[in-house]
Amino acid sequence: LIQCAAMVISTSLYEAGCGPGLDAWYKGVPVAMSDIPPFTEHLQVLGVKARTFDPKNPSAIASAMEAILSHPEQAKEDARHSQEQLLRYGWDLVAKKYVELFERVTDGRSSGVSPLLARQ
């Protein structure tokens, strides 16, 4: 269903992340999504692209959809870019990042200073 869609729209007021967006980016499909911190974090951390909107504003949702549908070449380019960015994150990279995090945390504790306090 997603790979045949013109776009994926994820309207949410609260979630931990944008699962439909992740599925769409993986398939190279344009995304319109709520402008809430857990969703926009994907843009910042993963480097993917999406049209964002105020999920409480129907006109804003319609505008985001219209922007994608009225500029299909830009939407396809954004989707291709997003797919490339997302494909960089395999399990090897995820495991490496976890190990790096655990090493940073344990290094801070071995000195007797909380890693959270050491950053301040």
Stockholm file with secondary structure:
# STOCKHOLM 1.0

chainA/1-120         LIQCAAMVISTSLYEAGCGPGLDAWYKGVPVAMSDIPPFTEHLQVLGVKARTFDPKNPSAIASAMEAILSHPEQAKEDARHSQEQLLRYGWDLVAKKYVELFERVTDGRSSGVSPLLARQ
#=GR chainA/1-120 SS CGGGCSCEEECCSSCSSCHHHHHHHHHTCCEEEECCHHHHHHHHHHCCCCEEECTTCHHHHHHHHHHHHHCHHHHHHHHHHHHHHHHTCCHHHHHHHHHHHHHHHHHHHHTTSCHHHHTC
#=GC SS_cons         CGGGCSCEEECCSSCSSCHHHHHHHHHTCCEEEECCHHHHHHHHHHCCCCEEECTTCHHHHHHHHHHHHHCHHHHHHHHHHHHHHHHTCCHHHHHHHHHHHHHHHHHHHHTTSCHHHHTC
//
